[in-house]
């Protein structure tokens, strides 16, 4: 006679509370590299959009692109303009929104 194996009742699987963040590198001239965060969203018409941000020195740079490559290109260029060509060195025009100062490019 064959013994039947009794398996324990199935346990409820607990959902893990994880948030996954994708990181990539943004590079400016002269071999300065910064970590950036990428977020993928869908537009109302179902098109994928890639948004990214990188903290550079005293500020944060945001951009968006249709592809990850396009986003990386934009962030690389903005970092180069900021660090190598003095973007924001001129006081220019800024606004205060929610207690934060925003510079208008």
C-alpha positions, -999 to 999 in steps of 0.1 A, spaced: 0 0 0 13 34 -10 15 61 16 -2 93 6 19 124 13 -1 151 30 10 185 19 5 214 42 -23 238 32 -12 266 9 0 296 27 -12 330 15 16 346 -4 25 379 11 30 408 -13 63 424 -11 62 462 -8 91 469 -32 97 499 -54 121 493 -82 142 522 -94 163 520 -125 195 539 -125 218 549 -153 248 572 -157 249 607 -171 283 618 -184 296 654 -189 328 663 -206 360 658 -187 349 624 -174 325 636 -147 297 611 -143 265 613 -123 238 588 -113 204 594 -128 170 578 -121 147 568 -150 109 563 -148 88 549 -176 53 561 -181 25 558 -207 8 588 -222 -29 589 -227 -26 575 -262 -5 545 -249 29 558 -260 58 551 -237 77 581 -223 109 580 -204 115 606 -177 148 610 -159 164 632 -133 200 636 -121 213 656 -91 242 678 -102 260 698 -76 234 722 -61 204 713 -83 184 686 -101 181 683 -138 150 667 -154 143 657 -189 121 633 -210 124 614 -242 106 589 -263 134 563 -259 159 557 -232 187 566 -256 170 600 -264 166 607 -227 202 599 -220 213 622 -249 192 651 -235 205 646 -199 241 644 -211 237 676 -230 220 695 -202 248 684 -178 274 695 -202 257 729 -206 254 733 -168 289 722 -159 310 732 -188 293 762 -204 278 779 -173 241 774 -178 224 792 -149 255 814 -142 234 844 -153 208 853 -127 182 856 -154 145 852 -146 132 829 -119 99 823 -101 91 811 -66 67 781 -66 58 763 -34 87 779 -15 112 768 -42 131 790 -67 128 779 -103 150 793 -130 135 799 -164 156 787 -193 
